[in-house]
Amino acid sequence: MAGPGDTLHKERLDRFLFFSRAVKSRTLAQKLIETGAVRVNSERTERTDHKVGAGDVLTMSLHGRILVWRILDAGTRRGPASEAQGLYEDISPPSLPKAERSPYEAAIAERPAGAGRPTKKERRETDALKDEGD
């Protein structure tokens, strides 16, 4: 069996996503791959058993963001987060500034951090404003 120092060591794509802590379970990794949300070296794959190793580049759509990772090591286990971050180099493009986001994202009402949910009084006031516009 190949060891961690072996540069030819390759791992299944679903196992790598699990080891790198991109997803919480291998089942979720398999579902993500099967939906076509993961590309290996710019080629779309829906095979969960696709072998990846050092030097491969993964492009994936995860949690509403586009992530681009260069694999440094295939890994041998799901270790702590510090170990998982050593398996890849994040070369993702920076996220868009708020002014350049899609109209859908801009339409979502923002609340100040820590404001929590609206109170009943705030909700009644909001509903009253909506009723006045009709």
Secondary structure, DSSP 8 states (H G I E B T S, - for coil): ---TT-TT-EEEHHHHHHHTTSSSSHHHHHHHHHTT-EEETTEE---TT-EEETT-EEEEEETTEEEEEEES---SS---HHHHHTTEEE-------GGGS-HHHHHS----TT--S--HHHHHHHHHHHHHH-
